[in-house]
């Protein structure tokens, strides 16, 4: 298992640069406040090669945050075109990854190495014209965080993309047409051009069933697995190379071709390869630079690509890999997008909503609808933790198996050593904070259901058939998935962001002779293989197989609540901006147009519509069409960074943002505060004088869930307020700690901590750095760290109400040592995995555990 390398670099805002007239200076001490930690990237490795050594502080790069703001547009253009000065060095624009683009961040690099790094990022193949958004997205793949595989580049064969048509599919889609209307002011007839309307009908749909994935040998899995943070070998990896992105999955393709007497395959460049020599069979949907290298070097395109990858010292990077079920819970949290797109309406809740007679008891199980029956698992779990059940509390704190797990939580470690720590004021405060947050999240849909996320790949047998020049049939049929983790049979597949009920995919999990022969190594791994005969990828958000994941659930209530509705398909999903000159003016134009992300906005509009209740057939149709249209908006928005093409949200749809459904206020605390303030004011106002609320109530399943959790929280939760001061267990009793002046000075420092922590969190500052600054301040009072830590423990535990968080964060190791020394070691516990039939077992999120005395 390899630890991920981390680096630190400066991140600033465009506001800082504007204030300094784009000539910013900071001392080394001042700059520490703007250092952020980043995982390794191919770009960082390239910098090491250029400078000739590695450095954990990267001075050659600066991240600049400049989110969409019309007022700052001239300054943004100036910065992007001419760069800026930082500590007497010039920095110029280099690029941004897809995730950075969504956050409005651009990477700037020292001007002195810009040309060198640009050449490396282009592998020495400059372009004159391109679709800037797409090219920049692919060139900037080297900015993506990943674990670098310090091995030779495998023997890779690149195949062409395979496409097929699914005929006569009943779908919903957008149609553009001109609309004639009468202007309300002038009375004139006018024409609104290219207005979009939802249509329903049959169409032949083209799909690319192997879009974004390829295969590799068992030997490659073993090599790559040496570089991941897992105790299990993985068989699926999301890989990164310059102009290369996708998923590769272990498959015994050599045996597959041997069974069919195939010894060679021909790649997309026309070259034949011996099967026995191949490590990976990838394709042009993974190789984003195919067009560039094919145009520049013809049949030698791949040979030239590999030569240049090696020349510039690039290695394969791993940005994601599959997990074993031992490492993940078998229950996962839903979200409001999933819940509101299922038929979970409760007739009793709807009836009381209409009557408003005030006699409806939502806590009475006779009134429970389907969503509350799903939520019951989560509320039962919370109640056990609130009551102080040790095993559930320790699991809630993230402990999996103490026999082979390094404990990261000092609080959990303390509970295992001495269970009286369950009533320690610091631990109880932390637990209540975490529980309150979880309960609040349940109000907007984050409730547990059976199932978990799986990384998607296409029908691998079909892929091998295509690569081998065979008839492409695959091993899965229409509506079938293969995932060797859940029971066979009916299952729901869901993927965020989800706005339309048609995106909920009801499928069957299956096995057959081919899956048993070639994919037994998928057992207990979060991998899902989909078929090549239906519109699964179009249905589930237009997903690819380059690392996208779906939530698979066998929860019967959810499966039975699937809404049957034709799939919404984007008939123009390949549309993108036109190629233009690759120059600074066009790059700046691309940058200015790609600094925001409207995915959340689109989801909120859909949420407002989905949670409205109407029995008017006309409005039902309008709402259904609007939701289908929003599904298409969302698809365009997801691909916007790559395509440079998006739909502008219409005023008609944007108006739904003015009022959110009541439950969603709990995801926006400030809006909830406004709602409650209006509610208080309206108590004293007549009906005519009441202020309009910023949210609406309706009898939707999500509002029912929110009401239920609110009532359950008020009436069923009894917080245990009893505390035990465990200071005598946490301090080294052999030390003399009587210097009052020292204790007074320490208390003064501790008293300032809360405000500083709140400011740090509000301003997204590095909390770890704040802790280290406090530690330095305390060491100026007492230079001996052991003596200091025990003085701090004593001061923190002089009263129950004194905040103890800082002490635990800085001196947690010393507190644990003292606790172990002052406790009865015979009572120390281990938390271990066990099985369902164990009489001492307790279930938590689908797995079984028990507590035993240490050493037994």
N, C-alpha and C positions, 0 to 999 in steps of 0.2 A: 504494500500500500504506500503510495507516494503522497506527501503533503503538498498541497497547492502552494506555489510560490506567490507571494504577495508583494506589492510595490506601493510606494506612496508618491503622489504628485499633486501639483497645485490645481485647485478648481476655483475659479472666480466667476463673477457675473459681469455682464456687459455694463451694468450700472457703475461698477467700480472703474471700468476703463473709461467710460464717458466722463466721470468726475475728474479723472486724472488727465483728460484730453488725450487718451490712448498712449500715455507714457507713465506707467505705474511703477512705483518703487516700494519695496517692502524689505525690512530687515529680516534676517534669518528667524528671529524670534517671532516677528509679526506673521511671517509666512506659515508658521506652524499651525495657526488657526485655520488655514485654508488647505491643509494637506488632507487628501482623501486616500483611502486604501483601495487598491484595485488588484484583482486576480491577474495572473499571467496572461499575456496575449502574444501572438506572433510578432506584433509591432514592437513590444518591449524586447523580445529576443533580437530583433533586427537592430535595435539601438545598441544592444550589448555588442553585437558584431562590429558596428560602426565605431564605437568608442574603444573597443578592445578589451572591455571588462564589464562585469555585471555591477549594477548599483541598485540598491533597494529604494533609493530616492531618485526619481527620474526628473531631471531638470530640463531635459530637452523638449518636454511636452507640457502644455497647459490646456486644461479643459475650461471652456468658456460657456456658461449657461446664458442663453439669450432667447427666452420664450417669445412666442408671437406677441407683438405689441406694435400697433400701427405708428404710434408716436415716436418709437425708437427706430423705425425702419431706415431713415437716412443714416443713422449711426451704425446700424447693423451692416448696411451695405459698405460703408466706409471701412469697418473692421474686417469684413470678409475680403474686400478687394485689396486693402493695403496692409492689413495686419496691425500690430501694435508693438510698443516697446515695453519690456518688463525687465527691470534692473539692468538697463543699458543694453539689452539684447533684443533683437527684432524677432518676433514670432509671426508666422504666416499660416493661413488655413491649410490643413492637411486632409481632413475628412471627418466622417462620423458613421458609427455603426447604426443599424436599424433601431436598436433600443435607445441609443443616444439621440437619434432624430426625434423620437417620440417625446423625449424630455427636453428638447430644445437645446441640446449640447453639441458644440462643435470642437474638434480637437485641433489645436494649433501647435506648430512645431518650430524649433529654432530655424531661422532663415538659412543659416550656414549649412545645414544638413538637409534642407527641404528637397533639393534636386536629387540627392542621393537616395533619400527615402521614397520619393515619388517613383523613381526608376525601379526600385525594389518592389514597391507595391504593384507596379505594372508589369513586373517580371521583364523589364526592358523592352516591352512592346507598347509604345505609345499609340494613342488613337487620335484620329483627326475629327471624326464625327461619331456620335453615339446618342442613345437615349440617356441623358445625363443621370436621371434618377436611378435607372437600372444599373448603369455602369458604375456609378459612385457606390451604390449598395454592394455590388460585387467586389469592387476594388478595396472597399473598406471592411471586407470580411476579416482582414488581419487585425482589426481592432476588437474583435470579439474575444471575450474571456474564454480560455480553454486550458486544459492540461497538456503540455507539450510532450509528445512521445519521442524520447531520445533514442530512436532506432532508425535504421535505414528505411528509405521510402519503399513500401512493398511493390511487388510486381502487379501493376494495375492495368486492366484492360477496360477501355471505354467503348460502350455499345451505344447505338442510336436510341432515341426515344420511341417507345411503342404507343401507338394510339389506336383506338377502336371506337366504333359507334354503337351506342345502345339505342335500338330503334323504338319508335312509337311510345315514348314515355309521356304519361299524363302529368303535366307540370304547370306551374304558374310562373309568369315572366313579365317583364316590363315592355310596353309598346309605346313608341313615341308617335304623337299625331298633333296636328294643329287644331286649336279650339277657337271657335268664333264666339264672342261675347259682346254684351252691350255695356259700354262705359257708363258707370252710374252718374258721373258728373256731366259729361257732354252728351250722353245719349247716343253716341256714335257706335257703330259696329266696329269691333277691332278683332284682330287675330293674335292669339298667343301661340307662338311657334314651339314646336317640339315639346309638348306637355307629355308627361309620363303617366301611363295608366297600367294597372295590373290586368293581364289577360290570363285565361286558362284554356289549355288545349293540349293536343298531342304534338310531340316533336321528337326528332332524332337528335340525341345528345352525344357529342364527341367527348371521350374521356381519355386520360393518360393514366392507366392503372398502376404504373410503376414509377410515378412521379416523385423523385427525390430520394430513392433508396437503391442500394445494390447489395452484393453479398461478398463474404470473405470466408477464409478457411478457419479451422479450429486453431491452427498455429498462430494466426493473426490475433484471435481472441486472447490467447495466452500472453502474447507480447503486449497488447494494448492494456490488458487487465493489470499489468504491473504498475500502471500509471494512474489508477483510479483509487478513490477513497472508499473501498469496500472490502469486506472480508470474503466476499464471494467473487468468483470469476464472472465477468459479464460476457454476453454474446452479441450485444447490440451496442453500437457506438454512433453518436452524432459527431461527424468529423469536420475539421476545418483545414483547408490549405488555401493558398492564394487562388482566387476564382473557383474555389471548390467548397461546396456545402452539401451535406446530405447525411443520410443514415446508412450504415453498413451493418449487415446482420449475418451471423455465422450460419453457414449452410454447407453441407457436404456435397458440393456441386461436382466434385471429382467422381464420387460414387454415382451420382445421378447420371452423368454423361457416360460413365463406364457401362452402366446398365443398358444404355441406349447405343453403345458402340460408337460414341463420338469422341474423337481425340483432339480435335482442333475447333476453335471458333474464330470468326472474323470480326474485327472491331470496326468502328464507324469510319476509320481512316482507310479501310481496305486491307489491313494487315492481318495475317493469320497467326494464332498463338496456340502453343501446345497447352492443353488443359493441365497437365501435370506440373507445369512451371508457374501457373497463375496463382496469385495470392488473393486478388480482389477482382470482381467483375462489377464495375460501376458503369455509369451512363451519362449521357449529355444533360439529363435533368439535374444531375449533381455537378457536372463540370460546366460552371457558368461561363468559363472562358472559351468554350468550344468554338463559337463563331469567330472570335478574335484570332485564335491560333490556327483555325482552319483557313481563314482568309489570308493570314500572313504566311503560312508555311505549307498549306495544302496537305498532302498525305503524310507529311512529317510533323504535323501539328502536335500530336501527343508526345513524340520523341523530343521535340523542341521544348515543350512545356516542362517535362520531367528534368531535362538538362538544365533549364533555368531555375527550377525549384531548388535543385542541388547546388547550382552555382551561387545562389544568394543565401544558401544555408537554411532554407525553410524545412520544417519537420511537420508531420501530421499532428494536429491538435484535436483533443477530445473535449467537447463542450457538454456532452450529456451521455449517459449510458444506462442500460437497464438495471433494475434492482431485483433482488430476491425477496420473496414475500416475508422472509424472516426480518427484513429491514424496514418493512412498511406495515402500517395498520390495515386491517381488512375492512374497516369502516372509514369512510371519508365524509367530509362536510359538503353538503349541497350548497347552492347559492340561490338567490332569489330568481335569477334567470332560469334556472332549471325548474324551480317550483311553479313559477307563474306560467310556464309553457306546458303544464300538465293539467288534466281535468281533475282538480282536487276540490272543486266547489262543494261546500257542505249545505245541503238544502235547509237544515235546521238553522244554521247561521244566517242564511239568506232570509229565511222567514222572520226571524227575530229582528233582522235589520230593517225589514219593511214595517213591522209592527211597532218597534221601539217601545215595548210595554215595560221594559225594565226588570222583568222576571227571569230573564235568560241567564243561567249560570254556566259560563263557559268552562268552569272547572269540573262540572258534572260529566262523568265519562259517557253518560247517555246522550250527551249533546256533542260529543267529539266527532269531528269530521276526519277525513283521511289524513290531512296534513298534521293534525294533532297526534294521531296514532303513530305517525312516523317520528314526530318530535319527542314522543314519550321516552324513547331510548336516551336522548340527550338530557332531558330533565332528570331522569332517574340517576344518570351518571353524576350530574352536578350535585344532586342531593346527597349522594354517598360521600363525595369529597367535602361538602359543606359540613356534614356530620362528623368528619374527621377520620373516615376509614383510611387506614394507613396505605393499603395497597393501591387504592384508587388515587389517593393523593400523590403517591410517588410516581405512578404512571402519568398522571396529569402534569407532573414536573419533568417528564421526558425520559424517565429511566426505562430501559428496555430489559437488560439482563446484567446485573451487577457482577456476575462471574467473569464476564469478558468485555465489559464496557467501562471506559474511562468516564467517571462522573464529572460533568461540567457544572452541575448545580451544587454549590456548597450547601444550600438549604436542604436539598434532597439527601445529600451525604450526611448532614447533621441529624435528620430524622431517622436514618438507618442506624446511626450510632446510638441515639438515645431518643425514644419516642416522646419524651417530655417536650422535645423541641417543636412538636406539633402545636403547642400552646405558647411558644415563644413569640413575643410581640412582633419581632421583625418578620418571622416566617408567616404569622397569621396576616399581617398587613400585606405582604407580597401575595399570599394566596388569595386574599379577598380581592385584591386589585386584578389579578389574572382571571378569577372566576367572574367578577363583575363584567369584565371585558367580554368574556365568552358568552355570558348570558345576554349581554347587549347585542352581540353579533347574531345570536339565535333569533332575535326579533326581526332581523332582515334576512332570514333564510339559511343561516349557517348552522344547520342541524345535521346530525350524523345519519348516514344510511349505509347499508351493506354495499361494499364495492370499493374500487379504487381506480386510479388512473393508469392507463396502459399506452405505451408508445406504439404508434400505428406503422405497419408495413403492408405492402401489397401482397398479392398471392405469389409467393416465392416460386412455386412450381411453374406457374404461368410465366414468370420472369425467366427462369432457366430454359423453358421451352422456347421462348422467343430468342434468347441469346444463342441457343443451339440450332436455330433454323428449323425447329419443329412446329407442328401445329399447336397453336396456343389455346390450351383448354383450362389449365390451372387445376387446383384441387378443391376449391370451394365453389358452391353454387350461389345463385341469387339469394340474398338475405342472410347469408352465412358468414360468421366470423370464427376464427380459431384463437382461443386464449386458454392456455393450460393453467389457469389459476382459479376459475370459478366453475360452478356446476354446469354441466351441459344443459341446453334448453333455452327458453326465452330469457332475454336480457335487454336492457336499455343501454344505448350508447349516447352520451351527451358530451358536448364540447362548448367551451366558452370562447368568445362571446356569443350568446344564444339569444336571439330576439323573436324568433317565429316558432310556433308549436310544430311546424313541419320539420324543423331541424332535429327534433327528438327522434332517434332512430331505434325502432324495435327490431331486433335481430335474433338469430339463433346461434348459440355457441355449439360447435360440432367438432367431432373427431372422425377420421377415416383412415384407411390403410396408408395413404401417402403422408398424412400428418404424423401418424404414429412412427413411420419409418424414418422420416427426415427431420422432424421437429420435436422429438422427445426431449431434446436439450432445452426447450422452452418451458419445461415444467417448473412451476412456481416462480416464473419470471414475468415481470409486468410488460409483456409484449402482446400485441394484438394483431393478427393477420386478417385482412379484409378481402372480400371477393372482388372479382373483376367483371361482374355481370349486373350490378345495380349502380345507383347514383350516390353511394355512400359519401364520397368525397365532396360532391356538389351539395349534398343534403346537409352535411355537418360543417357549415361555415366555409365551404370551398377549401377544405384542408389539403395539405400535401402530405407526403410520406417522408419528409426530411427531418422529422423530429416532433411533429405534432402528436398530441396525446388526446385520448378520449377517456371519459369516466364511464366505466362499465359497472352497472348495478343489477343485482338479481333481486332487489327489494320488490316483493310482489305487488304491494300497493302502488308503487310507481309504475311498474310494468303495465298493470291493469288500467292506468290513468293516461296512457298514451292517446293523444288526439290525432285522429286520422284526417290528414289534410294533404293535398298535392304539394310536392316539393317545389320550393322557389328556386329557379335557376337563372343565373346571369347569362344571357345569350351573347354578351359581349365581354366575357371575362378575360379575353386576351388583349383588349384594347389598351393602349398606352400612349404616352407622348411621342412625338415624332423626333427622329434623330436631328441633332443640331451640332454646330461646331463645338468641340471640347475646348472652350476657352474660359477665361476668368469671368467674363460678363454672364455667360450662360450658367456657369457654376454658381455665381452669386444669385442669379434668378432662381435656380433650383433650391438653394439654401433658404432664401426668403420665403419660398412657398411651401416649405416642409418643416415648419417649426412648431406645429401643434398636432394634437391627436384628438379626433372627435369621436372615438369609439365609445367612451363613457357617455358622451352627450347623446349619441344615437341610442344606446342602451336605455338611458333614462327616459327618452321620449317613448320608446317601446313599452317600458314599464308603466308609464302613466296611462297608456292606452289599454294595455293588457289587464290592468287592475280596475278599469272602469266597468261598471255593470249596466247593461241595458237589455231590455226585452223588445226593443224596437228593431225590427228586421232590417230596416234601411240603415240604421247606425251600426248594426252588427256587421253588415257588408262593408261599410265605410271603414270601420275599425280593422276588419280583416285585411282589406286591401292596403291600408296604411302600414300594418305590421309587415306584410309581404314586401312592400316597397322599402321599408326600413332594413329588412334583411339584405336587400340589394345594396342599399347605402353602406351597410356595414362591411360587406364584401369589398366594395370599392375602397373604403377607408383602410381596411387591413392591408391591402396591397399598394396603398398610395405611395409609400416610401420607395417602392421598386418601380411602379408604373408612372408616377408623376401625374396620375389622373384620378380625380375624385368628383363626386356629385355634390353640389352645394345644397345643403338642407333647405327645403322650402319653408316659407313663412308659415304655411298651413301646419306643418309638422312641428316647427320650432315653438309654436304657441303652447304646446303641451308641457314645456319645461317650466311654465309659470307656476304650475301646481303639481307637486309630486304626490303619489299615494302615501298615506299616513305612515306605513311601516318603514318607508325609505328614509324618513327623517332621522331614524336612529343610526343611519350611516353618515349623516351630516349634522353633527352636534349643534352647530351654530343655527341651522334652520330649525332644529328641534326647540332650541331656546326661544326663538322668535315665535314659534307655534304656541308654546306654553305661555308666553307673555301675552299673546293675543287672547288666548283662552281665559286668562285671569281678567283681562280688561272686559271681555264680553260677558263675564258673569254679572257685571253690574250695568250692562247696557240692554236696552230694549231690543227686540228682534230687528226693528228697522235701523237701529243705530250700530248694530254689531259690525265689527271690522272683518273683512274677508280673510279667511285663513290662507296660509301659504301651502297647504296640503289638503287633500280630500280623503274622506273616509268612504269605503265601499265594502260590499260583502265578498271581497275576493279571498282566496285561500291564504294569500300572504298577509292580508290585514287580520284574518282570523288567527293566524299563527302569532302575529305580533300581539294581539289582544290577549291571547292565551298565555304567552310568556310573561306579559306584564302582570296579569292576575296571579299567575303561579308565583312570580317573584314576590308580589306583595303578601300573599296569603299562605304560601307553602314553605317559604324559606325562613328558617329561624337561625340567624347567624349566632354562633356561639361566641360570646364576648369575654369569656373567661381567659385570663392570661397567666403565664408563669414567668417570673423574672429568672432567666437562666444564666445571669451574669456570673454566678459562682462556678458554673460548669465551663464557661468559655474563657476564663482568665487563668493564667498560670499562677496558682496559689503559692508558689515558692518565692515569688517576687514581692518586694516591698514597694508598694505604690501609694505613697502618702504625701507626695509633694503637691501641695494645694495650688501653688502658682502654675505648675505644669498642667494640672487638671483644668484650671481656669483658662489657660491659653488654648488648650485643646478644645474645650467647649466653645470658645469664641469662633474657632475655625469651623467646627461642626455646624454651628448655628447658621452660617452663611451658605451652607451646601444646598439646601432645598431650592432657594431662589436661583442659584447658578445652574443647577440641574434642569430646572424648568425652562430657563432661558436657552440652555444648550439644546434641549429637545425641540423647543419651538423653532429654533433657527437651524435645525438639522446639523448641529455641530458634533464633533467627535467626542462622545462621552468618555471614551477610554483616555483621551488626552486630558480631559477635565479631572479625572481621577488621579492621574499622574501629577498634575499640578497641585492638587490637594495634598498628595503624599509628600511632595517636596516642601510644601508649607509646613506640614506637621513635622518633618524631619529637621526643620530649623529650630523646632522647640526641643525635641529629644533626638539626638543623632543616632543612638543605638536603636535599630529597627525593632528588635524583639521587645525591648523595654517600651518603646513608643507604642507598638501594637497593643500591648497589654494595658497601658494607660488609656488608650483610646477605647478599648473594650470596657474598661471599668467606668469611664466617663459616659459612654453610650448607654450602659445598663444601670446607671444610678437611678433612673426613673423609667417606668413603663412607657411613658408617652414620648420620651426622647427618640428622635429618628436614628435608626441604626443601620440604614442602608449603606452609607459611606463606609462605615467600619467593616461591614461584611464584604463590600466590593474590594477594599484595599487590603484588608488583613484577614480574609477568609481562611487562608491556609493555616495561620496561627490559631484561629478560633477552632478549626477542626482538630488540630493537634491537641489543644487544651481539652476540648470536649471528649476526645477519645481517652485521654489520660485521666479525666475526672469521672468517667462513666464505667459502668460494669460491663466489661467486654463480653461476658456471657450472654448479655441481652442484645448484642449487636446483630443486625439482621442483613440478610441477602434477599434480593428480589430476583427470582429466576423464572424462565419460561417453563411451562409444563403442558399437560394435555387435558382435554375436557373431562376425562374419566377420573382424574386425580381428585380424591375426596377433599383436598385442601385447596383446590383450584378456584380462582375467581376470574371471570371474564372481563376483558377491557378491550374495546374496539376490535372484537372478533378473535382475539387470542387469549390464552389462558396462562395465568401466573400464580405464584404463591410466594409467601414470605417464609424463610427458614432462618434459624439461628446460625450465625457465621461459624464455619468450621465443621458443621454437621454434614 
